[in-house]
Amino acid sequence: MLENLKIRVSRLLAKLPENHLVCSTGGNVSARDPESGYMVIKPSGVPYEDLSPEALVVVDAQGNRVEGKFKPSSDTASHLYIYQKMPEINGIVHTHSPYATAFAVAERPIPVVFSETAEEFGGEIPLSEFVLVGGEAIGEQVVKYGSKIKAVVLRKHGIFTIGSTPEKAVDLAILAENSAFVAWLSFHLNPAAPLSEKDIQALYYRQQNIYGQ
C-alpha cells in the first residue's frame, strides 16, 4: 500500500541524520496521500538505519493503523491534526536540530538576519507556547503559529516544518536549522538587526515566484 510514498518518506528520513537534524531515534517525517487521506509516518523508537519503506506505518485519518508492524510515531495525532486543518499540506517534519532547538530552549523565535531566511520563510520563525508531547497539542501550535511561515519553533522542544510535499517540508527543516545557525553566529560576532519587513517580503516574493526553474 502506498509503496511509492513509503519509498519517498524512507529516503527523506535518511536526510535527517545526514544533515545532523536528529539524535538517536528522535524526530519524524510524515506524508499524506491526498487521494486516500492515509498518512505514511515514521514508527516510534526505531533507529534511522532501520527505516526501510517496509518499516514505515500507514494510518488512516482517525489514526488507526492500516499497515505496518510497528507503532506509529508519538506525534501521529498532531500530524493528523495539521493535515485536517491544512488540506494544502502533504508533508510534515519534526526535528530536534541543535541550533533551532537552542532557540526553542532560549524561548526565542528565529529572526530574519539574512536573506535566505526571508526568501524561504517570509518572516521570522515564530515561537509557540509550551505544550506536552502526545495528543493534538503540538499540532494545534503548528497551525496557530506556523500556518503562514510553514515552520514553528516549539518552546522547550524543537521545530516543526510543513510543506505542500514531504520533500518541501524536509528542505524547510534543513533551511530552518541553517537560519538558526547563522543567527547564532551573528549574535556572537556582532548582533545583527533583522531585515526590514519591506525587504523580507521582496526577497520572499522573488524566491517563491521568480527564482529557479
C-alpha positions as CSV (number, residue, x, y, z in Angstrom):
1,M,0.0,0.0,0.0
2,L,1.3,3.5,-1.0
3,E,4.6,1.9,-1.9
4,N,5.9,4.9,-3.8
5,L,5.0,7.2,-1.0
6,K,6.8,5.0,1.5
7,I,9.9,4.9,-0.6
8,R,9.9,8.7,-0.7
9,V,9.4,9.0,3.0
10,S,12.2,6.5,3.7
11,R,14.6,8.5,1.6
12,L,13.6,11.7,3.3
13,L,14.0,10.2,6.7
14,A,17.6,9.3,5.8
15,K,18.3,13.0,5.2
16,L,17.6,13.9,8.8
17,P,20.7,12.3,10.3
18,E,22.7,13.1,7.2
19,N,22.1,16.8,7.9
20,H,22.5,16.5,11.7
21,L,18.9,17.3,12.4
22,V,18.2,14.4,14.8
23,C,19.8,12.4,17.5
24,S,19.2,8.7,18.3
25,T,15.5,7.9,17.3
26,G,14.0,11.3,17.8
27,G,12.2,13.3,15.1
28,N,9.9,12.2,12.3
29,V,8.7,12.7,8.8
30,S,5.2,12.0,7.5
31,A,3.5,12.3,4.2
32,R,-0.3,12.4,3.4
33,D,-1.7,10.7,0.3
34,P,-4.3,13.3,-1.0
35,E,-6.4,10.6,-2.7
36,S,-6.9,8.2,0.1
37,G,-6.3,10.6,3.0
38,Y,-3.9,8.0,4.5
39,M,-0.7,9.1,6.1
40,V,2.7,7.4,6.0
41,I,4.8,8.1,9.1
42,K,8.0,7.0,10.9
43,P,7.5,4.3,13.5
44,S,8.1,5.2,17.2
45,G,11.6,4.5,18.6
46,V,13.1,2.7,15.5
47,P,16.7,3.6,14.6
48,Y,17.1,5.6,11.4
49,E,19.3,3.0,9.8
50,D,16.4,0.5,10.0
51,L,13.8,2.8,8.4
52,S,13.2,0.9,5.2
53,P,10.0,1.5,3.3
54,E,8.6,-1.7,4.9
55,A,9.3,-0.4,8.4
56,L,7.0,2.7,7.9
57,V,3.5,2.8,9.2
58,V,0.3,3.7,7.3
59,V,-2.6,5.2,9.3
60,D,-6.0,6.5,8.3
61,A,-7.3,10.0,9.1
62,Q,-8.5,8.8,12.5
63,G,-5.1,7.4,13.5
64,N,-6.0,3.7,13.0
65,R,-3.1,1.6,11.8
66,V,-3.8,0.4,8.3
67,E,-0.4,-1.2,7.6
68,G,2.9,-1.8,9.3
69,K,4.2,-3.9,12.1
70,F,5.4,-1.1,14.4
71,K,3.5,1.5,16.4
72,P,3.5,4.9,14.6
73,S,5.3,8.0,15.9
74,S,4.2,9.5,19.2
75,D,3.4,12.7,17.2
76,T,0.9,10.9,15.0
77,A,-2.2,12.7,16.4
78,S,-0.5,16.1,15.9
79,H,0.4,15.3,12.3
80,L,-3.1,14.2,11.6
81,Y,-4.5,17.4,13.2
82,I,-2.3,19.5,10.9
83,Y,-3.4,17.6,7.8
84,Q,-7.0,18.0,8.8
85,K,-6.8,21.8,9.4
86,M,-4.5,22.5,6.5
87,P,-5.5,20.4,3.4
88,E,-2.9,22.1,1.3
89,I,-0.2,20.5,3.4
90,N,1.0,17.0,2.4
91,G,4.4,16.8,4.3
92,I,5.4,17.3,7.9
93,V,8.8,17.2,9.6
94,H,9.8,17.3,13.3
95,T,13.4,17.6,14.4
96,H,15.5,18.4,17.4
97,S,18.2,20.0,15.3
98,P,20.7,21.7,17.7
99,Y,20.7,25.3,16.7
100,A,16.9,25.6,16.1
101,T,16.4,23.7,19.4
102,A,18.7,26.2,21.2
103,F,16.3,28.9,20.1
104,A,13.4,26.8,21.5
105,V,15.2,26.3,24.8
106,A,16.1,30.0,25.0
107,E,12.4,30.8,24.2
108,R,13.2,32.9,21.1
109,P,11.9,33.0,17.6
110,I,14.5,32.5,14.8
111,P,15.0,36.1,13.4
112,V,15.4,37.2,9.9
113,V,19.0,38.4,9.9
114,F,20.0,37.3,6.4
115,S,18.4,36.9,3.0
116,E,17.9,33.1,3.0
117,T,15.5,33.1,6.0
118,A,13.5,35.9,4.3
119,E,13.5,34.0,0.9
120,E,12.3,30.7,2.3
121,F,10.1,31.7,5.2
122,G,8.9,35.2,4.5
123,G,9.4,36.2,8.2
124,E,10.9,35.1,11.5
125,I,10.2,31.6,12.5
126,P,7.7,32.0,15.4
127,L,7.9,30.6,18.9
128,S,5.0,28.6,20.2
129,E,3.6,28.2,23.6
130,F,4.8,25.2,25.7
131,V,2.8,22.1,25.4
132,L,3.4,18.5,26.3
133,V,4.1,15.8,23.7
134,G,1.2,13.5,22.8
135,G,-2.2,14.1,21.5
136,E,-3.0,17.1,19.2
137,A,-1.4,19.8,21.3
138,I,1.7,20.2,19.2
139,G,-0.4,20.2,16.0
140,E,-2.6,23.0,17.4
141,Q,0.6,25.1,18.0
142,V,1.8,24.4,14.5
143,V,-1.5,25.5,12.9
144,K,-1.7,28.5,15.2
145,Y,1.8,29.9,14.8
146,G,3.2,28.3,11.7
147,S,0.5,28.3,9.1
148,K,1.9,31.4,7.3
149,I,5.7,30.7,7.8
150,K,5.4,26.9,7.3
151,A,7.6,26.4,10.4
152,V,7.4,26.9,14.1
153,V,9.8,26.8,17.0
154,L,8.3,24.6,19.7
155,R,9.1,26.2,23.0
156,K,11.5,24.0,25.0
157,H,11.2,21.2,22.4
158,G,12.4,21.5,18.8
159,I,11.0,22.6,15.4
160,F,8.2,21.6,13.1
161,T,8.1,22.4,9.3
162,I,5.3,21.8,6.9
163,G,5.1,21.8,3.1
164,S,2.9,21.0,0.1
165,T,5.1,17.9,-0.3
166,P,7.2,16.0,2.2
167,E,10.3,16.9,0.2
168,K,9.5,20.6,0.7
169,A,9.0,20.1,4.4
170,V,12.4,18.4,4.7
171,D,14.0,21.3,2.7
172,L,12.5,23.8,5.1
173,A,13.8,21.8,8.1
174,I,17.3,22.0,6.7
175,L,16.9,25.7,5.9
176,A,15.5,26.4,9.4
177,E,18.5,24.9,11.1
178,N,20.8,26.9,8.8
179,S,18.9,30.1,9.7
180,A,19.2,29.3,13.4
181,F,23.0,28.6,12.9
182,V,23.7,31.8,11.1
183,A,21.6,33.8,13.6
184,W,23.5,32.3,16.5
185,L,26.9,33.0,14.8
186,S,25.9,36.6,14.1
187,F,24.9,37.2,17.7
188,H,28.4,36.2,18.8
189,L,30.2,38.3,16.1
190,N,28.2,41.4,16.0
191,P,24.5,41.3,16.9
192,A,22.7,42.0,13.7
193,A,19.4,43.9,13.2
194,P,16.7,42.0,11.4
195,L,15.9,42.9,7.8
196,S,13.1,45.3,7.2
197,E,9.6,44.0,6.5
198,K,9.7,45.6,3.0
199,D,12.9,43.8,2.2
200,I,11.7,40.5,3.7
201,Q,8.6,40.5,1.5
202,A,10.6,41.5,-1.6
203,L,13.0,38.6,-1.1
204,Y,10.3,36.2,-0.3
205,Y,8.3,37.1,-3.5
206,R,11.3,36.7,-5.7
207,Q,12.3,33.3,-4.3
208,Q,8.8,32.0,-4.5
209,N,7.8,33.4,-7.8
210,I,10.9,34.1,-9.9
211,Y,13.9,32.0,-8.7
212,G,14.6,28.6,-10.2
213,Q,13.2,26.5,-13.0
